[in-house]
Amino acid sequence: MAQGMRLCRHAIGFGLALGCVTAGAHATPPGATESRRSTTTKTPEGRPEVHLDRLDFPAEVAGSHAFRAHLERVLRKEVRRVEWGAGRDNRIEYRFSVTKLELTVNGDVLEVSCTAVGALPGGRTAKSQLSFGGAANERQRVVKQVLEIVARGVITRLAQLERRRRGLD
């Protein structure tokens, strides 16, 4: 037991020493500026203009106007959250479509099934499917939560596809 503790302390000490040595080896000389990223994975500065070209939402769902407005807000937030791999001089357009939004009530449980597809130019698409349950008396909250989860999944995947297209992922 004591030998194991001693080995653990030596390993930790070695790791700290190695960290200090490597930090010193890559230290910036006085007067020089340090870049935030290495030159091999450098992405352009700033954020691109990301534009929602078209949003399709099923109109047959009760309260679809409010859900669509909520989805637009969520998409704007998620687009700002992800790293697209493009700079401020770029414009990225995408389309988002909720292809299925079904609400089923069984007793006091609401089940929401949602399928959404996002598309970038060039035929690159991302699809997300989710079935989620919650209290039937909290219909608005459950549906909005499902839309947020699905939107986050699709937008994150679209950003990954865009970074890969630019050779950054």
Backbone as CSV, one residue per row, in Angstrom:
resi,resn,N_x,N_y,N_z,CA_x,CA_y,CA_z,C_x,C_y,C_z
1,MET,0.822,-1.189,0.000,0.000,0.000,0.000,0.868,1.254,0.000
2,ALA,1.890,1.267,0.859,2.776,2.423,0.932,3.550,2.593,-0.369
3,GLN,3.921,1.459,-0.964,4.657,1.536,-2.236,3.762,2.108,-3.336
4,GLY,2.496,1.722,-3.331,1.553,2.251,-4.322,1.367,3.743,-4.175
5,MET,1.275,4.220,-2.925,1.132,5.654,-2.681,2.381,6.408,-3.140
6,ARG,3.551,5.787,-2.895,4.804,6.410,-3.292,4.869,6.522,-4.820
7,LEU,4.459,5.453,-5.526,4.452,5.487,-6.990,3.488,6.553,-7.503
8,CYS,2.361,6.662,-6.841,1.370,7.663,-7.239,1.948,9.072,-7.078
9,ARG,2.626,9.326,-5.940,3.221,10.636,-5.727,4.301,10.938,-6.757
10,HIS,5.085,9.914,-7.105,6.132,10.118,-8.103,5.522,10.411,-9.476
11,ALA,4.441,9.716,-9.799,3.793,9.939,-11.091,3.223,11.353,-11.165
12,ILE,2.623,11.793,-10.081,2.061,13.142,-10.062,3.187,14.170,-10.172
13,GLY,4.264,13.950,-9.416,5.402,14.867,-9.482,6.015,14.905,-10.867
14,PHE,6.113,13.741,-11.516,6.655,13.681,-12.877,5.753,14.436,-13.843
15,GLY,4.440,14.269,-13.681,3.499,14.972,-14.556,3.594,16.475,-14.397
16,LEU,3.736,16.936,-13.155,3.885,18.375,-12.929,5.194,18.890,-13.512
17,ALA,6.261,18.126,-13.320,7.549,18.543,-13.864,7.512,18.566,-15.381
18,LEU,6.893,17.567,-15.982,6.781,17.511,-17.436,5.967,18.693,-17.950
19,GLY,4.906,19.037,-17.231,4.096,20.185,-17.622,4.886,21.475,-17.571
20,CYS,5.718,21.629,-16.563,6.541,22.837,-16.444,7.581,22.901,-17.548
21,VAL,8.178,21.745,-17.874,9.203,21.711,-18.917,8.586,22.025,-20.269
22,THR,7.434,21.389,-20.584,6.824,21.647,-21.890,6.288,23.063,-21.966
23,ALA,5.789,23.601,-20.855,5.317,24.990,-20.872,6.481,25.932,-21.116
24,GLY,7.636,25.648,-20.532,8.803,26.487,-20.728,9.354,26.378,-22.128
25,ALA,9.235,25.188,-22.737,9.764,24.983,-24.080,8.958,25.758,-25.110
26,HIS,7.686,25.979,-24.829,6.831,26.670,-25.794,6.527,28.092,-25.361
27,ALA,7.286,28.610,-24.433,7.037,29.966,-23.951,7.343,30.968,-25.055
28,THR,6.594,32.048,-25.053,6.765,33.091,-26.056,7.922,33.997,-25.653
29,PRO,8.852,34.268,-26.586,9.967,35.165,-26.249,9.439,36.565,-25.934
30,PRO,10.203,37.331,-25.140,9.759,38.692,-24.798,9.565,39.535,-26.059
31,GLY,8.443,40.281,-26.074,8.172,41.163,-27.202,7.380,40.500,-28.317
32,ALA,7.275,39.172,-28.302,6.521,38.475,-29.348,5.090,38.267,-28.868
33,THR,4.162,38.154,-29.802,2.777,37.892,-29.444,2.489,36.416,-29.651
34,GLU,1.637,35.908,-28.806,1.305,34.494,-28.871,-0.027,34.348,-29.606
35,SER,-0.088,33.495,-30.625,-1.339,33.295,-31.344,-2.243,32.382,-30.530
36,ARG,-3.545,32.545,-30.722,-4.496,31.752,-29.956,-4.512,30.307,-30.416
37,ARG,-4.300,30.046,-31.682,-4.344,28.688,-32.210,-3.098,28.446,-33.032
38,SER,-2.777,27.183,-33.221,-1.631,26.874,-34.067,-1.996,27.171,-35.519
39,THR,-1.004,27.324,-36.361,-1.266,27.701,-37.748,-1.917,26.571,-38.531
40,THR,-1.789,25.334,-38.096,-2.381,24.228,-38.849,-3.881,24.136,-38.647
41,THR,-4.403,24.593,-37.506,-5.841,24.512,-37.269,-6.466,25.885,-37.111
42,LYS,-5.836,26.902,-37.663,-6.334,28.265,-37.502,-7.646,28.441,-38.263
43,THR,-8.630,28.984,-37.579,-9.889,29.314,-38.228,-9.953,30.822,-38.368
44,PRO,-10.700,31.312,-39.336,-10.816,32.758,-39.523,-11.422,33.434,-38.292
45,GLU,-11.063,34.679,-38.102,-11.544,35.443,-36.949,-13.013,35.803,-37.112
46,GLY,-13.694,35.923,-35.990,-15.087,36.333,-35.982,-16.039,35.193,-36.268
47,ARG,-17.294,35.536,-36.374,-18.339,34.552,-36.638,-18.953,34.832,-38.002
48,PRO,-19.311,33.783,-38.723,-19.941,34.004,-40.019,-21.393,34.455,-39.857
49,GLU,-21.933,35.000,-40.911,-23.364,35.303,-40.937,-24.068,34.007,-41.312
50,VAL,-24.853,33.470,-40.401,-25.564,32.215,-40.647,-27.031,32.558,-40.816
51,HIS,-27.584,32.200,-41.970,-28.928,32.619,-42.356,-29.841,31.407,-42.517
52,LEU,-30.989,31.443,-41.861,-32.016,30.414,-42.032,-32.773,30.726,-43.312
53,ASP,-32.545,29.906,-44.320,-33.127,30.120,-45.641,-34.615,29.779,-45.658
54,ARG,-34.972,28.667,-45.017,-36.378,28.232,-45.009,-36.623,27.408,-43.758
55,LEU,-37.777,27.614,-43.133,-38.185,26.830,-41.970,-39.544,26.225,-42.267
56,ASP,-39.591,24.912,-42.294,-40.847,24.198,-42.505,-41.302,23.615,-41.176
57,PHE,-42.566,23.851,-40.850,-43.115,23.378,-39.585,-44.532,22.888,-39.842
58,PRO,-44.913,21.737,-39.276,-46.269,21.223,-39.527,-47.338,22.140,-38.933
59,ALA,-48.292,22.545,-39.762,-49.329,23.487,-39.333,-50.474,22.780,-38.605
60,GLU,-50.565,21.465,-38.726,-51.694,20.744,-38.135,-51.592,20.576,-36.617
61,VAL,-50.476,20.907,-36.024,-50.310,20.820,-34.567,-50.954,22.044,-33.927
62,ALA,-51.758,21.809,-32.897,-52.391,22.926,-32.194,-51.317,23.794,-31.551
63,GLY,-51.409,25.089,-31.759,-50.417,26.020,-31.215,-49.154,26.067,-32.046
64,SER,-49.236,25.679,-33.308,-48.040,25.590,-34.149,-47.360,26.947,-34.347
65,HIS,-48.130,28.029,-34.359,-47.523,29.353,-34.550,-46.566,29.683,-33.396
66,ALA,-46.993,29.416,-32.163,-46.145,29.687,-30.994,-44.934,28.761,-30.980
67,PHE,-45.133,27.493,-31.349,-44.014,26.550,-31.384,-43.011,26.928,-32.472
68,ARG,-43.512,27.385,-33.597,-42.620,27.797,-34.687,-41.783,29.013,-34.266
69,ALA,-42.423,29.982,-33.605,-41.706,31.174,-33.132,-40.639,30.775,-32.106
70,HIS,-40.982,29.849,-31.216,-40.011,29.376,-30.233,-38.847,28.683,-30.933
71,LEU,-39.145,27.873,-31.940,-38.099,27.167,-32.682,-37.167,28.149,-33.390
72,GLU,-37.709,29.225,-33.943,-36.866,30.236,-34.591,-35.893,30.864,-33.591
73,ARG,-36.377,31.165,-32.384,-35.502,31.722,-31.345,-34.416,30.718,-30.952
74,VAL,-34.803,29.461,-30.800,-33.839,28.417,-30.421,-32.792,28.244,-31.516
75,LEU,-33.208,28.264,-32.768,-32.256,28.116,-33.870,-31.251,29.272,-33.892
76,ARG,-31.723,30.494,-33.676,-30.800,31.634,-33.613,-29.779,31.453,-32.498
77,LYS,-30.235,30.976,-31.351,-29.334,30.759,-30.216,-28.330,29.654,-30.523
78,GLU,-28.776,28.552,-31.061,-27.890,27.418,-31.343,-26.881,27.752,-32.432
79,VAL,-27.284,28.547,-33.418,-26.376,28.945,-34.499,-25.223,29.768,-33.942
80,ARG,-25.498,30.608,-32.942,-24.433,31.401,-32.313,-23.538,30.544,-31.422
81,ARG,-24.083,29.478,-30.866,-23.364,28.652,-29.904,-22.288,27.786,-30.550
82,VAL,-22.514,27.304,-31.762,-21.595,26.343,-32.380,-20.486,27.047,-33.157
83,GLU,-19.413,26.326,-33.397,-18.270,26.810,-34.181,-18.428,26.283,-35.606
84,TRP,-18.586,27.197,-36.567,-18.827,26.816,-37.951,-17.534,26.635,-38.743
85,GLY,-16.434,27.147,-38.258,-15.177,27.034,-38.985,-15.024,28.079,-40.072
86,ALA,-15.824,29.126,-40.006,-15.770,30.211,-40.989,-15.685,31.532,-40.237
87,GLY,-15.135,32.544,-40.903,-14.951,33.846,-40.274,-16.065,34.812,-40.589
88,ARG,-15.869,36.043,-40.155,-16.915,37.058,-40.277,-17.218,37.446,-41.716
89,ASP,-16.339,37.145,-42.642,-16.577,37.490,-44.047,-17.358,36.419,-44.799
90,ASN,-17.803,35.377,-44.101,-18.512,34.279,-44.747,-19.996,34.313,-44.426
91,ARG,-20.770,33.743,-45.327,-22.212,33.603,-45.139,-22.561,32.136,-45.334
92,ILE,-23.271,31.586,-44.376,-23.696,30.185,-44.434,-25.217,30.179,-44.410
93,GLU,-25.814,29.495,-45.364,-27.265,29.366,-45.404,-27.635,27.930,-45.098
94,TYR,-28.736,27.769,-44.383,-29.215,26.432,-44.083,-30.736,26.428,-44.087
95,ARG,-31.284,25.232,-44.212,-32.731,25.037,-44.152,-33.033,24.090,-43.016
96,PHE,-34.183,24.300,-42.391,-34.573,23.465,-41.263,-36.019,23.058,-41.458
97,SER,-36.291,21.789,-41.261,-37.635,21.281,-41.473,-38.011,20.305,-40.367
98,VAL,-39.119,20.581,-39.701,-39.674,19.618,-38.749,-40.610,18.742,-39.566
99,THR,-40.185,17.520,-39.847,-40.957,16.628,-40.713,-42.031,15.878,-39.956
100,LYS,-41.845,15.702,-38.640,-42.852,14.992,-37.848,-42.891,15.593,-36.454
101,LEU,-44.081,15.930,-35.999,-44.289,16.374,-34.627,-45.634,15.794,-34.190
102,GLU,-45.563,14.715,-33.430,-46.768,14.027,-32.978,-46.870,14.099,-31.465
103,LEU,-48.065,14.417,-30.990,-48.332,14.477,-29.561,-49.370,13.429,-29.220
104,THR,-49.046,12.544,-28.284,-49.938,11.469,-27.883,-50.135,11.550,-26.377
105,VAL,-51.400,11.523,-25.938,-51.712,11.576,-24.520,-52.223,10.212,-24.081
106,ASN,-51.571,9.635,-23.064,-51.991,8.381,-22.442,-52.182,8.649,-20.958
107,GLY,-53.432,8.871,-20.572,-53.697,9.203,-19.174,-53.178,10.589,-18.864
108,ASP,-52.258,10.674,-17.922,-51.689,11.977,-17.569,-50.273,12.145,-18.110
109,VAL,-49.907,11.328,-19.113,-48.574,11.388,-19.715,-48.690,11.837,-21.172
110,LEU,-47.893,12.812,-21.530,-47.822,13.300,-22.903,-46.545,12.767,-23.532
111,GLU,-46.659,12.130,-24.690,-45.476,11.679,-25.422,-45.363,12.504,-26.689
112,VAL,-44.194,13.094,-26.880,-43.932,13.926,-28.052,-42.882,13.220,-28.898
113,SER,-43.212,12.974,-30.163,-42.263,12.399,-31.117,-41.966,13.452,-32.169
114,CYS,-40.695,13.694,-32.383,-40.298,14.753,-33.301,-39.153,14.281,-34.182
115,THR,-39.232,14.624,-35.454,-38.159,14.373,-36.409,-37.901,15.681,-37.138
116,ALA,-36.618,16.055,-37.214,-36.241,17.293,-37.895,-35.039,17.030,-38.791
117,VAL,-34.989,17.779,-39.891,-33.899,17.649,-40.851,-33.363,19.043,-41.148
118,GLY,-32.051,19.161,-41.145,-31.393,20.400,-41.530,-30.578,20.147,-42.781
119,ALA,-30.461,21.149,-43.629,-29.719,20.972,-44.883,-28.844,22.184,-45.164
120,LEU,-27.640,21.880,-45.642,-26.709,22.892,-46.128,-26.653,22.786,-47.639
121,PRO,-26.189,23.820,-48.336,-26.035,23.710,-49.784,-25.096,22.554,-50.133
122,GLY,-25.339,21.953,-51.265,-24.507,20.836,-51.697,-25.046,19.493,-51.253
123,GLY,-26.245,19.473,-50.690,-26.866,18.210,-50.331,-26.442,17.627,-48.995
124,ARG,-25.719,18.368,-48.187,-25.314,17.857,-46.881,-26.464,18.054,-45.898
125,THR,-26.900,16.965,-45.252,-28.045,17.029,-44.359,-27.733,16.416,-43.005
126,ALA,-28.519,16.814,-42.024,-28.444,16.261,-40.675,-29.873,16.006,-40.211
127,LYS,-30.076,14.864,-39.560,-31.414,14.481,-39.128,-31.372,14.123,-37.650
128,SER,-32.420,14.497,-36.936,-32.524,14.180,-35.523,-33.935,13.686,-35.232
129,GLN,-34.022,12.613,-34.433,-35.310,12.049,-34.034,-35.326,11.927,-32.522
130,LEU,-36.478,12.224,-31.929,-36.577,12.148,-30.480,-38.009,11.838,-30.078
131,SER,-38.156,10.925,-29.130,-39.430,10.684,-28.458,-39.214,11.003,-26.996
132,PHE,-40.105,11.799,-26.442,-39.897,12.328,-25.102,-41.240,12.376,-24.397
133,GLY,-41.254,12.045,-23.133,-42.491,12.060,-22.373,-42.462,13.075,-21.259
134,GLY,-43.647,13.499,-20.853,-43.758,14.459,-19.763,-45.194,14.536,-19.292
135,ALA,-45.435,15.408,-18.364,-46.772,15.583,-17.815,-47.695,16.200,-18.867
136,ALA,-48.874,15.639,-18.993,-49.825,16.114,-20.003,-50.278,17.543,-19.726
137,ASN,-50.304,17.944,-18.452,-50.740,19.306,-18.144,-49.645,20.343,-18.404
138,GLU,-48.440,19.907,-18.798,-47.345,20.812,-19.150,-46.998,20.674,-20.626
139,ARG,-48.005,20.648,-21.456,-47.850,20.411,-22.897,-46.873,21.386,-23.547
140,GLN,-47.064,22.680,-23.312,-46.209,23.708,-23.924,-44.734,23.489,-23.574
141,ARG,-44.460,23.278,-22.286,-43.087,23.117,-21.826,-42.436,21.881,-22.432
142,VAL,-43.175,20.778,-22.494,-42.608,19.529,-23.024,-42.314,19.659,-24.519
143,VAL,-43.247,20.219,-25.270,-43.034,20.361,-26.715,-41.862,21.312,-26.988
144,LYS,-41.785,22.418,-26.259,-40.674,23.348,-26.450,-39.333,22.697,-26.107
145,GLN,-39.315,21.883,-25.067,-38.081,21.194,-24.689,-37.648,20.216,-25.782
146,VAL,-38.588,19.498,-26.356,-38.277,18.569,-27.447,-37.726,19.332,-28.648
147,LEU,-38.345,20.444,-28.995,-37.865,21.244,-30.120,-36.454,21.773,-29.868
148,GLU,-36.153,22.169,-28.643,-34.808,22.646,-28.308,-33.770,21.544,-28.476
149,ILE,-34.090,20.350,-27.997,-33.135,19.231,-28.082,-32.879,18.850,-29.532
150,VAL,-33.942,18.757,-30.310,-33.810,18.378,-31.717,-33.045,19.452,-32.492
151,ALA,-33.349,20.720,-32.240,-32.660,21.809,-32.935,-31.176,21.808,-32.603
152,ARG,-30.829,21.600,-31.342,-29.416,21.569,-30.945,-28.680,20.445,-31.675
153,GLY,-29.293,19.283,-31.766,-28.662,18.164,-32.455,-28.424,18.434,-33.927
154,VAL,-29.422,18.965,-34.600,-29.302,19.226,-36.039,-28.277,20.327,-36.308
155,ILE,-28.334,21.419,-35.579,-27.413,22.535,-35.814,-25.974,22.127,-35.497
156,THR,-25.779,21.376,-34.431,-24.428,20.916,-34.096,-23.865,20.049,-35.204
157,ARG,-24.680,19.176,-35.761,-24.223,18.312,-36.854,-23.976,19.117,-38.130
158,LEU,-24.818,20.085,-38.436,-24.593,20.924,-39.615,-23.279,21.691,-39.491
159,ALA,-22.981,22.200,-38.298,-21.719,22.912,-38.089,-20.531,21.973,-38.272
160,GLN,-20.675,20.743,-37.808,-19.600,19.772,-37.997,-19.393,19.479,-39.487
161,LEU,-20.475,19.343,-40.231,-20.368,19.120,-41.675,-19.684,20.297,-42.371
162,GLU,-20.001,21.515,-41.943,-19.385,22.706,-42.541,-17.895,22.782,-42.201
163,ARG,-17.545,22.475,-40.962,-16.122,22.455,-40.597,-15.371,21.394,-41.390
164,ARG,-15.977,20.238,-41.561,-15.342,19.166,-42.336,-15.165,19.589,-43.793
165,ARG,-16.148,20.271,-44.365,-16.054,20.748,-45.733,-14.875,21.719,-45.887
166,ARG,-14.633,22.503,-44.851,-13.534,23.478,-44.877,-12.203,22.869,-44.454
167,GLY,-12.196,21.566,-44.151,-10.961,20.883,-43.796,-10.505,21.144,-42.371
168,LEU,-11.408,21.509,-41.474,-11.038,21.853,-40.099,-11.441,20.785,-39.096
169,ASP,-12.144,19.782,-39.496,-12.631,18.786,-38.536,-12.103,17.405,-38.848
